[in-house]
Amino acid sequence: EIQDSLIPVLSDRILHIPELQDAQNLVLSQPGFNVIATANLRDRGVNEMSAALKRRFNFETMQPLHDHKAESELVSREVNRLLTEDA
């Protein structure tokens, strides 16, 4: 199953790639490797996320912003903050 293939990537930070020509057929993550994902938890869909996969994520519930001005200000503030950090 697709979900099960993510577990070693998230836990061990190892991605197995059968098509690689080396003996181990794997890629190790670099320092700072992170996975950011989104999910609509109200729409369970066909396959619910497994408990094993859920344990490997921190969940943050975000409510939509209904005010266009507030959304624009938030995006501008965060973009400026990130650009300042990188400078």
ROSE-4610 file (N, C-alpha, C; in Angstrom, 1 decimal, always signed):
// ROSE-4610
residu = [E/E/E/I/I/I/Q/Q/Q/D/D/D/S/S/S/L/L/L/I/I/I/P/P/P/V/V/V/L/L/L/S/S/S/D/D/D/R/R/R/I/I/I/L/L/L/H/H/H/I/I/I/P/P/P/E/E/E/L/L/L/Q/Q/Q/D/D/D/A/A/A/Q/Q/Q/N/N/N/L/L/L/V/V/V/L/L/L/S/S/S/Q/Q/Q/P/P/P/G/G/G/F/F/F/N/N/N/V/V/V/I/I/I/A/A/A/T/T/T/A/A/A/N/N/N/L/L/L/R/R/R/D/D/D/R/R/R/G/G/G/V/V/V/N/N/N/E/E/E/M/M/M/S/S/S/A/A/A/A/A/A/L/L/L/K/K/K/R/R/R/R/R/R/F/F/F/N/N/N/F/F/F/E/E/E/T/T/T/M/M/M/Q/Q/Q/P/P/P/L/L/L/H/H/H/D/D/D/H/H/H/K/K/K/A/A/A/E/E/E/S/S/S/E/E/E/L/L/L/V/V/V/S/S/S/R/R/R/E/E/E/V/V/V/N/N/N/R/R/R/L/L/L/L/L/L/T/T/T/E/E/E/D/D/D/A/A/A]
num = [1/1/1/2/2/2/3/3/3/4/4/4/5/5/5/6/6/6/7/7/7/8/8/8/9/9/9/10/10/10/11/11/11/12/12/12/13/13/13/14/14/14/15/15/15/16/16/16/17/17/17/18/18/18/19/19/19/20/20/20/21/21/21/22/22/22/23/23/23/24/24/24/25/25/25/26/26/26/27/27/27/28/28/28/29/29/29/30/30/30/31/31/31/32/32/32/33/33/33/34/34/34/35/35/35/36/36/36/37/37/37/38/38/38/39/39/39/40/40/40/41/41/41/42/42/42/43/43/43/44/44/44/45/45/45/46/46/46/47/47/47/48/48/48/49/49/49/50/50/50/51/51/51/52/52/52/53/53/53/54/54/54/55/55/55/56/56/56/57/57/57/58/58/58/59/59/59/60/60/60/61/61/61/62/62/62/63/63/63/64/64/64/65/65/65/66/66/66/67/67/67/68/68/68/69/69/69/70/70/70/71/71/71/72/72/72/73/73/73/74/74/74/75/75/75/76/76/76/77/77/77/78/78/78/79/79/79/80/80/80/81/81/81/82/82/82/83/83/83/84/84/84/85/85/85/86/86/86/87/87/87]
x = [+0.8/+0.0/+0.9/+0.4/+1.1/+1.5/+0.6/+0.9/+2.0/+2.1/+3.2/+4.5/+4.6/+5.9/+6.4/+5.6/+6.0/+6.7/+6.3/+6.8/+8.3/+9.1/+10.5/+11.1/+10.5/+10.9/+10.8/+9.7/+9.5/+10.2/+10.3/+10.9/+12.5/+12.9/+14.3/+15.0/+14.2/+14.7/+15.5/+15.0/+15.5/+14.5/+14.9/+14.0/+14.6/+13.9/+14.4/+13.9/+14.8/+14.5/+15.1/+14.2/+14.7/+15.5/+15.2/+15.8/+17.3/+17.7/+19.1/+20.0/+21.2/+22.1/+23.1/+23.1/+24.1/+23.6/+24.4/+24.1/+22.9/+22.8/+21.7/+20.4/+20.4/+19.2/+18.4/+19.2/+18.5/+19.1/+18.4/+18.8/+18.6/+19.6/+19.4/+19.1/+18.3/+17.9/+19.1/+19.1/+20.1/+19.6/+20.5/+20.1/+19.1/+18.0/+17.0/+15.9/+15.9/+14.9/+13.6/+12.5/+11.2/+10.1/+9.0/+7.9/+6.7/+6.1/+5.0/+3.8/+2.7/+1.6/+0.3/-0.7/-2.0/-3.0/-4.1/-5.1/-6.5/-7.5/-8.8/-9.4/-9.3/-9.7/-11.2/-12.0/-13.4/-13.8/-13.1/-13.4/-12.4/-12.9/-12.1/-11.7/-12.4/-12.1/-12.2/-11.5/-11.6/-10.7/-9.5/-8.5/-8.2/-8.6/-8.3/-6.8/-6.1/-4.7/-4.5/-3.5/-3.3/-2.7/-3.0/-2.5/-1.0/-0.3/+1.2/+1.7/+1.0/+1.4/+1.0/-0.1/-0.5/+0.5/+1.1/+2.0/+3.3/+3.5/+4.7/+4.5/+3.4/+3.1/+2.6/+2.9/+2.3/+1.1/-0.1/-1.2/-1.5/-1.8/-2.2/-3.5/-4.6/-5.8/-5.9/-6.1/-6.2/-7.6/-8.1/-9.4/-9.2/-10.1/-10.0/-10.1/-9.4/-9.6/-10.7/-11.7/-12.8/-12.7/-11.7/-11.5/-10.3/-10.5/-9.5/-8.3/-8.6/-7.6/-6.7/-7.3/-6.5/-5.6/-6.1/-5.4/-4.2/-4.4/-3.3/-2.3/-2.7/-1.7/-0.9/-1.5/-0.8/+0.2/-0.2/+0.8/+1.9/+1.7/+2.7/+3.7/+3.1/+3.9/+4.9/+4.3/+5.1/+6.2/+5.8/+6.8/+7.9/+7.6/+8.7/+9.5/+8.9/+9.7/+10.7/+10.2/+11.0/+12.1/+11.8/+12.9/+13.9/+13.5/+14.5/+15.4/+14.8/+15.6/+16.7/+16.4/+17.3/+18.4/+18.2/+19.1/+20.4]
y = [-1.2/+0.0/+1.2/+2.3/+3.6/+4.1/+4.1/+4.7/+4.0/+2.6/+1.9/+2.2/+2.7/+3.0/+4.3/+5.1/+6.4/+6.2/+5.1/+4.9/+4.9/+4.1/+4.1/+5.5/+6.2/+7.6/+8.5/+8.4/+9.3/+8.9/+7.6/+7.1/+6.9/+6.3/+6.0/+7.0/+7.8/+8.7/+8.0/+6.9/+6.1/+5.9/+6.1/+5.9/+4.8/+3.7/+2.6/+2.9/+2.8/+3.1/+1.9/+0.9/-0.3/+0.0/+1.1/+1.4/+1.9/+2.2/+2.7/+1.5/+1.8/+0.8/+0.3/+1.0/+0.6/-0.6/-1.1/-2.4/-2.3/-1.1/-0.9/-0.4/+0.2/+0.8/+1.7/+2.6/+3.5/+4.9/+5.8/+7.2/+7.6/+8.2/+8.7/+10.2/+10.6/+12.0/+12.8/+14.1/+15.0/+15.7/+16.3/+17.1/+18.2/+18.3/+19.3/+18.8/+17.5/+16.9/+16.9/+17.4/+17.5/+17.2/+16.7/+16.5/+17.3/+18.1/+18.9/+18.4/+18.1/+17.5/+18.2/+18.1/+18.6/+17.4/+17.6/+16.5/+17.2/+16.7/+17.1/+16.0/+16.2/+15.1/+14.8/+15.8/+15.5/+14.6/+14.6/+13.7/+12.5/+11.5/+10.3/+9.6/+9.8/+9.2/+7.7/+7.0/+5.6/+4.9/+5.4/+4.8/+5.8/+5.5/+6.4/+6.2/+7.3/+7.2/+6.2/+5.4/+4.3/+5.0/+4.3/+4.7/+4.8/+3.9/+3.9/+5.2/+5.6/+6.8/+8.1/+8.1/+9.2/+9.5/+8.5/+8.7/+9.4/+9.5/+10.1/+11.6/+12.1/+13.5/+14.3/+15.6/+16.5/+17.1/+17.2/+17.7/+19.1/+20.0/+21.4/+21.6/+22.0/+22.3/+23.8/+24.1/+25.5/+25.8/+26.9/+27.4/+28.3/+28.3/+29.2/+30.7/+31.6/+33.0/+33.5/+34.1/+34.6/+36.0/+36.7/+38.1/+38.2/+38.7/+38.8/+39.7/+40.8/+41.7/+41.0/+40.3/+39.6/+38.6/+37.9/+36.9/+37.5/+38.6/+39.3/+39.8/+40.3/+40.8/+39.7/+38.6/+37.4/+36.9/+36.8/+36.3/+37.3/+38.6/+39.6/+39.5/+39.5/+39.4/+38.2/+37.1/+35.8/+35.8/+36.3/+36.3/+37.3/+38.4/+39.4/+38.8/+38.1/+37.5/+36.4/+35.6/+34.6/+35.2/+36.2/+36.9/+37.5/+38.0/+38.7/+37.6/+36.4/+35.4/+34.9/+34.8/+34.3/+35.3/+36.6/+37.6/+37.6]
z = [+0.0/+0.0/+0.0/-0.6/-0.7/+0.6/+1.6/+2.9/+3.6/+3.4/+4.1/+3.5/+2.3/+1.7/+2.3/+2.9/+3.5/+4.9/+5.6/+6.9/+7.0/+6.2/+6.3/+6.0/+5.1/+4.7/+5.9/+6.6/+7.8/+9.0/+9.3/+10.5/+10.4/+9.3/+9.2/+8.3/+7.6/+6.6/+5.5/+5.1/+4.0/+2.9/+1.7/+0.5/-0.4/-0.5/-1.3/-2.8/-3.7/-5.1/-5.9/-6.3/-7.0/-8.3/-8.9/-10.2/-10.1/-8.9/-8.7/-8.9/-9.5/-9.9/-8.8/-7.7/-6.6/-5.9/-5.0/-4.4/-3.4/-2.7/-1.7/-2.2/-3.4/-3.9/-3.0/-2.3/-1.4/-1.4/-0.9/-0.8/+0.7/+1.3/+2.7/+2.7/+3.6/+3.7/+4.2/+3.9/+4.3/+5.6/+6.4/+7.6/+7.2/+8.0/+7.7/+6.8/+6.5/+5.7/+6.5/+5.9/+6.5/+5.4/+5.9/+5.0/+5.5/+4.7/+5.0/+4.2/+4.8/+4.1/+4.5/+3.7/+4.0/+3.9/+4.7/+4.6/+5.0/+4.4/+4.8/+5.7/+7.0/+7.9/+8.0/+7.5/+7.5/+6.3/+5.3/+4.1/+4.2/+4.7/+4.9/+3.6/+2.6/+1.3/+1.3/+0.4/+0.3/+1.3/+1.5/+2.5/+3.6/+4.8/+5.9/+6.3/+6.7/+7.1/+8.2/+8.1/+9.1/+10.4/+11.5/+12.8/+12.8/+12.1/+12.1/+11.4/+10.3/+9.6/+10.4/+11.0/+11.9/+13.0/+13.6/+14.7/+14.2/+12.9/+12.4/+12.0/+12.3/+11.9/+13.1/+13.1/+14.1/+13.4/+14.0/+13.3/+13.9/+13.0/+13.3/+12.5/+13.2/+12.6/+12.3/+11.1/+10.6/+10.1/+10.6/+10.1/+9.0/+8.0/+6.9/+7.3/+6.6/+6.8/+5.9/+6.5/+5.7/+5.2/+5.8/+5.5/+4.5/+3.3/+2.3/+2.7/+3.4/+3.9/+4.9/+5.8/+6.9/+6.2/+5.2/+4.5/+3.8/+3.1/+2.4/+3.4/+4.5/+5.5/+6.1/+6.3/+6.9/+5.9/+4.6/+3.6/+3.5/+3.4/+3.3/+4.4/+5.6/+6.9/+6.9/+6.6/+6.6/+5.5/+4.3/+3.2/+3.6/+4.1/+4.5/+5.6/+6.6/+7.7/+7.1/+6.2/+5.6/+4.8/+4.0/+3.2/+4.1/+5.2/+6.2/+6.8/+7.1/+7.7/+6.8/+5.5/+4.5/+4.1/+4.4/+4.0/+4.9]
